[in-house]
Structure formats: structure tokens, C-alpha cells
Amino acid sequence: MSSVLAVNAAERERLLASYPEVFHRSFAQRWGLAVAAAVVLVYLAFCFVFFNVIPTFVNGNWDRAAIYLQDWYSWRAQPRLRFQNGQVVPQWTSRAQYPQNATIPWMTPSADGGYTVTFGGSGDRLDITPSRVDVHLDGRLYPVTITPERASLPAGAPAQMEQDGNKVNVYFGFEGQAEIRNSQVYIQRRFLGWANFFFDTQSPFWGRGFGEVAGLMFSGERLDPARSNASLALDNFLNNASWQHADILSKLMQTLVMAFVGTLFATLVAFPLAFVAARNITRSRVANWGMKRLFDFLRSIDMLIWALFFTRAFGPGPLPGIAAIFFTDSGALGKVYAEALENVDDKQREGVKSVGAAPVIVQRYGVVPQVLPIFISQSLYFWESNTRSATVIGAVGAGGIGLKLLESMKTNSDWDKVAYMVLLILGVVFIFDNLSNALRSRVMGKKNH
């Protein structure tokens, strides 16, 4: 037993002498991870308190956010039923979802000069007259009295009705709501889907089913003697006054052009400049240092800042977006290209140089074949990324669909159009992501073979 312990003790001493870094670890090695985790937790707690996270969530307008979310996948008809000369006169304030003098099934005139507005199929409705509004909820009647001063909530009204100053608000769930005043009733009637997405109310195809439209396009009599029904349907779709498909698609193409042209120009400029920045290619420390600092300057200023600068210089449009992408990516691609050049295998260069080739030929055949797949792969990745970035910089005035998206958001009522543009952007990003991945795989695959 003693000999075994002695051997073990001797072995232990040998291991301690041979691998002191394993057995005598520093404080940082032993406790560094725990200290870093504690610092991160303290920092997150500080941010949690400093940015008032809990009050922000508590005081957030979640009801308004829910309405905006509903507007993404549904639409609201918003007539104002005004009380004028003892009559109820409808006035439309939304995006012309119905033609003039159209028959609206959920809003019908009554014999006493008023209107009946129905909400869903459960019997909930409003019977509106200039002196009284009868609210029907869950099969019960709640009369709201109208006087020149105010609208008054009836006794025993349910939670779906509330007195808000001189007006009464009535909530019908998803189907909509009503705001009853002494001079008008403001209706918000909600429906699933996007209203008039294909054709606006001025189109002869409005209100027709898909089968009927298809029949008219391919076999029906001409609605316009000057052109075919298919051509008329396409024109009516693109020039839809509510949805502006042609303008949105045009802005989307602007965004794609901004991303492609900006990335292409950045690639063409970064390619030769990277050879100047690479220390193993250009044997001048001054040139290396100066070019790398230029790359740092270009890429350190965010693309959004460049876009704001060029928008002020050239005005709104795609040119500031192209310039912003070009400046930012010239620096980023130049740095990536230079690092790739500094890691090339010098054996190929030496082989070309040994036959007496000129310096340009040495770079052409000794360096470029090694780095070209990397260069192409990186440019494709930046092109894919810029397809998304071009949308953001467009929102600050650099043109493209980003500007159109911001305009729709500012109206605070076109959230269905916002959803439409977001889906278009997601589709384009998905397509270009897969295209870029396929091209990069092919390029890198050729390198491996």
C-alpha cells in the first residue's frame, strides 16, 4: 500500500511539474465565467430599471395594438351617420369601399328616416334615428337618448356600452363598434379579408366572383370595345385606386435595383482597392494603412446615416439609396476582400512569378483564382442582405417600397396595405435568400472541385 501511495505521490509531482497550467489555474481561469455571468446579470437588471420596462408594459396601449393587428387581416367600413334636418344622412370617410348609391346589406334605411346597422349574425344591431339610437345586444334592447347636448347611456347597460363624456361607445367585438354623439353616429364595421384588393369600385369587375371574372376575361363580351377583357382586368388591377398595385410593384422594383446596383458598384470598387490594402500584395505600409482606414471610415458610418446624408444632397429617390449601399459596402467588402488576400497560399504566386511573369499577371493567375470564389460568395451575401436593408433606408426618403411603407403607416388607417407590402417584402427576401444560397453553394462547390 505504501509503495502504491509513493508511486502515486511521485506521479502527482511529475504531473504538477509537467502541466502547471492545469493544476495551478489563475483566478480568471477559475472564476472568469462566473464573474462574467454575474456582470451580465447586473447589467441587464440595470437596463431593466433604467428603461422602465415594467411601467412601459403596464402603460402600453395594448388595445390600440390589438386594433392595428386586426387591421392587418381585416378591413373597416367607417360611415358617419349625421343628423341633419330630422334625417339620418350617411357620409363615408373610408377608402371608398362601396360605389355611390350602392345597396349595402348591413346598413339599410328604415321607414322613419333612419338607418339600421347590423353587426354579425347574432342579432346585434343599431336602430338609428336623430332622437334615439336603439342598441340591440345579446337579444336585449338598450335605448340611447339623443339630446342637443349629449348622448346618454341607459340604465342597466352592459359592459359593452360606456359613457365617454358626451358620447356613448358601443363595442360589438371583432364585428366593430359605434360612437354615438349628439350630432352623429360614427360606425366602424369590420370584415375579414382585404376590401377591393383586386378591383376598386370604379371597375366593371367590382363585386363579381372569381368565376364570373374569369369567364368575362376569356369568353365574355367585351366590356370596353377598345381592348379585351383580360387587358382591361389587368389594367384595372394594376391601377386599383385603393391598393395602387402598379405603384407598389414599381417601388418594389426600385428597392431591388437599389440593392443590386449598390452592391455591384461596391464590388467593382472594393476589388482593386483590396489589393492595395493587403500587406502581402502591396509592400507599402503607408498604402496598406491608408486604405484600411478608408475602409473603416466607409463601413463605420451606418447605411442609414449615409442614406440621410445623400437624401439631403440629392433629394428623395433611388439614387441616395444606391449611394448609401455603395459607400457602406465598399468599406465592408474591401475589408473582407483584403483579409482573404492576406490568407492566400503564396506557392501559386511564387510559381507564376518564377517564370518571369509581370506583377499584374502574377496577381491574375496566382492570386485571383484562389480568392475569386470567396469574393463572389461575399458579394452575393451582401446583395441578399442589401435587399432587406434597402427597404429600411427607403423609409428615410431613399425611395423604393420602404418610403411607400412609411407613407401607409403614417395614415394610421392603411394597415392592411402595410401587411400587403410586408408580405411582398418577405416573399422577395425569401426568393433572393434561396437564390443567393444556391449561387454561393455553386461557386464554393466549384472551388472544392
N, C-alpha and C positions, 0 to 999 in steps of 0.2 A: 504494500500500500504506500509506504514512504517513498519507494523508488518511483512509483507512478506519479505521486504528487510532485516529486522533484523534477521528473521529466516534464510534467505539465507546467510547473513554475518556470523551468528553463525555456520551454516553448513559448510561454506567455511573454517572457522577457525578450525573446527573439522577435516575436511579432510586434511588441511595442517599439523595439528599436527599428524594425524594418518599415513599419507603417504608422509613424507617429501621428499623421494627419487623421487617421481613422479613430484612434483611441483618445487623442487629445484635441478634440474639436473646439473651435473658438466659440465665444458667446453668440456671435452672429449665426454661426452654423447650427448651433443647438436651438436657439430661441428666435432666430430671424423670422421664420414663417409665422410663429405665434404673434410676435410683435407686429409684423405687417398686417396680419388679420385684425388685431386689436385697433391699429391705427385706422384701417379702413372702416371698421365699425363706428369708431368715434367720429370720423369724418362724415359718414352717412347720417349719424344722429344729429350732427351739427347742421347739415344741409336740410334735414327733415324739419328742424326747428326754425332755421334761418328763412327758409322759403315758405313757412306757414302751410305745410302740406295738409294738415288736418282741417284748419279753417277754410282752406281753398276747396277741399272736397265737400265740407259741410255747407258752404255758402254757394256752391256751384249751381248754375241754372240747369238742373238736370231735366226739368220738364221741357225747357226750350230745346235742349239737346235731343230729347226724345221726339219732339215735333220735327226737327231738322232731319233726323234719321228716317222718320216716316215719309218725309218729302222726297227721299231718295228713291223710294219704290212705289210711291203713290202720287196722286195729284189732287189739288183742291180747286173746286169751283167756288168763287167768292163773290156772290151778288150782294149788293146793298139794296134792301127794300125800303125805300124812302116814303115817308108820309107827306103827301102833297095834295092839298085841296080835297081832303076827305078820301083820297085814294092811296093805294099802295103801288108805287112806281118802282120797278126793278132797274137797277143800274149796275152794270158789270165792271169790275175792276181787275179781273184776272187776264190771262193771255188769250183772250178770245177763243175759249174752248167750244163755244157754240156759235152758229151763224145768227145773223139778225132774224128776229121773229121765229126762231126755232121752237119746236114743241119739246119741252123738257119734262120727262116723265116724273121726276122727283120734285118739281116745282110747278104747280098748276094754279091758275087763277080760280077764285071762288066767286059765288054769285053775289056776295056782299061787297065786292070791290077789293077784296083782299087776296091773299095767296096762302096755299097750303104747301109746306115744305116737309117732305118725309125723310127720315133717317133710317136706312136699313129696312129689313123686312119684319121687324118686331112690333110694328105699330107706333113707334116713336115718331112724333111729328110736331110741327108748329102750325097753328091756325092763326094767321096774322091779319089784323085789322088796325086802322090808325088809332083806335082807342083801347085795344086789348090784344094780347097775344096769349092764346091757349097752348100751354106746353103739355104734351102727352108723353109721359114716361112710364114704362112698365105697365101700361094699361090704365094709368090714373091721370086725371086732369089737374093741372096747376095753372090757374089763370094769373097772368101778369098784367097788372093795370098800368095803362099809359096815361100820364097827365102831361101838361106843357112843361112841368118842372122835372119830372123823373119817371123812370120805370120802377115799379115796386114789386118786391118779392112777396109771393103769397105766404100765408101762414101754413106751417107744416110742410114746407118744401123740402125735398130730399137733398142729399149732399151733392148731387149733380147740378144743383142750382145754387147760386150765391149772389148776394147783393154786393156790388162793387161801386160804391159811391152812388151816382145817379143812374146807374145801369145795372142790368141783371145778366149774368153769364149762365149759359146752359151748356152742359157737356154731354155729348152722346157717345163717348168713347172714340173708337177709331173712325166711326162714320162722320164725325165732325163736331161742330159747336156753333153756338149762336150768341151774339152780343145784342141784347135788347136795350135800346135807348129811347128817349122821348121823341126823337125825330126819325129814327130808322131802326131796322134790324139788320145787323151785319152777319151774314151766313158764311160758314166755311164747311163745305160738303166735300168729304174725302172719298176717293175711289182708288182701288188697286190699279197699278199699271201707269203708263205714261200717256197723257192725253194727246191726241192728234200727232203721234210720233211720226207716222208715215205721211199723212196729208193734212194740211190746215183746212180751215172752214171755207176758204175760197176755192178749193179744188173740187172738180166734179166727182172725184173719187172719195170725198169725205163721207164718212158714215157707212160706207159699203163694206161688206165682209170680204175676207181674203179670196174666197172662191169667186165671188162676183167680180172683184177687181181683176183676178187672173183671167176670167172669161172675157172681160172687156179688152184687156191688153192683147189677147191673142186671137180672138174670134169675133168680138163685138163690132158694132158700127162705130165709126169714128165720132168721137165727141168734139174734136177740133178738125175741121176739114183740111187744115194746112199740114197736119202731121198725124202719124199713127198714134194709137192709144198708148202703146208701150213707150214711145218717145215722150208723150205728154205725161205719163205717170212718172217717168224718171225725172223730168223737169220739175214736176210738182213736188216730188220727194226732195230733190236737192235744194229747191228754193222754198221749202217749207218756212213760212214766215215765223212760226213759233219756235221751231227747232234749229233752223239755219244750218242744215246738214252740209251744204256746199261750203259755207264759210268755216265751219268747224273742221271739215276734212282738209280744206286748204291750209288752215292754221296747223293742223297735224303734220301735213307735208312740210311746212316751213320748219317745224321742230326737227323733223328727220333730216332735212337739208342742213340745218344749223349744226347738228351733231356730226354729220358725215363730213361736211366741208371743213369745219373747225378742226376735227381730228386729222383729216387728210393734210391740211396745211401744217399742222403741228408736227406730224410725222416727217414731212418733207424738210422742215427746218431743223428739227431735232436730230435727224440722221447725220448730216455732215458736222453739226456742232458737237455731237457726242465724240467724234474722233479727236477734236481739239481738246475736249475735257479729259479724255482717257490718258493716264500717265504713261502707259506702255506704248501708246501710239504717237503722241506728241511729246517730245522730250523738252518741254519748256514748262517749268513750274509756274511761271507767271501766267502763261496761257491757260494751263490747267486750272489754276486757282481762280482766275478771272471768269472763265467760262462756267465753272461750277457755282460761283457766286451769282452769276446771271441766272442760272437755272434755279437757284434757291430763291432769288428775288421773284421770278415769274410764278413759281409754284407756291410761294408763301402767302401771296395775296389770293384770297379765295375767289373762285369763279364768279360768285355773286357780286363781290366788290368790283371786279373788272366789268361786269355787266352794267352795274350802276354808273360807273365812270364813262363807259362808251355810250350808254343811253343818253347821258347828258351831252356828250360830244356830237353824236350823230343823230339823235332823236330816236323814237321808238321804231322797231322793225327788226328783221332778222340779222342785219349787219352787226349791231352791237353784240348779239348772241354769238355769232361766228367769231368775232374778235375776242370775246371773253373766253371761249373754249380754246381758241388758238393760243392765246397768251398763257393760260394756265397749263395746258397740256404740253406746250413747248418746253416748259421747265420740268414738268414731271417726266415726260418721255425722255428728255435729254439726260436726266439723272439716271433713269433706268437703263438707257442705252449705254451710257458711259460705264456703268458698273458691269454690264455684260461684256463690254470690250476689254475691260481690265482683267477679266477672268478667262480670256481665250487661251487656247493652247498655242504656245509660241513655236511649237515644232513645225506647224504648217507654214507659218510666216518665214521661219528660217529656211525651210525647203524651197519656197518660191524665191527668197532673197538669194539663195546660193547659186541660182542660175543667172544672176545678174539682172534681175527684173527691176524696173523703176519702182520708186516708193508707192506710186499710185497703183501699179499692178500688184505689188505685194499685198496692199490692203484689199484689193479687189478679189484676189484668188486665195490669199492666205488668211484673211480675217472675215470678210463678208459672208462666205458660205457657213462659217461657224455660228455667226450671230443673227443671220437673217431670219431663221425660224423664230427666234426669241423676239426679235424686233416686230415681226408680223403679228405674233401672238399677243404681245403687249399692246400694239396699236388696235387690234381687234377688241381687246378687253376694254380699252379706253373708249372706243367707239360705242360699245354696248353701254358703258356707264354714262357716257355723254347723252345717250338717248333719253335717259331719265333726268340728267342734270339740266338739259335744255328746257324741260318743262318748268323747272324751278326758276331759272334765270329769265324765262319768258314772262313770269309773273311780275317782274320788276320793270317791264317795259321793253324787253329784248325781243318781243314778237313771239310768234308761234302759239301753240294751244295753251301755254301757261297764262298768257295775257287774257285769252278768252275765258279761261277757267276762273281767273280772278274777277273778271267783269261779272260773271254769273254769280259768284259768291257775294259780291257787293250788293246785288239787288235784294238779297236775303229772301227771295221767293222762287228762285230758279234752281233749287237743289236737285230736282230731277234731271235738269240739264247738266249740272255738276256731276251727278252719278254717271250720266251718259259719257261725258268726256273722260272721267276717271276709268271707266271700263275700256274705252278706246285706248287710253294710255297703257293700261295693264296689258291689253292684247298685243299692242305694238312691242312693249318691253319683253313680253313672253316670246314673241316671234324672233326678235333680234337677239335675245339671250340664247335661244337654241341655235340660231344661225351662227352667232359668234362662237359658241362652244363647238359646233360642228367644224367650222373653218379652223379654229385653233387646234382641234384634235387632228385634223388632216395635215396641217402644217407641221406640228410636232411629230406626227407619225412618220412623215417623210424624212424628218431629221433622224429618227431612230433607225429607219431602214437604209 
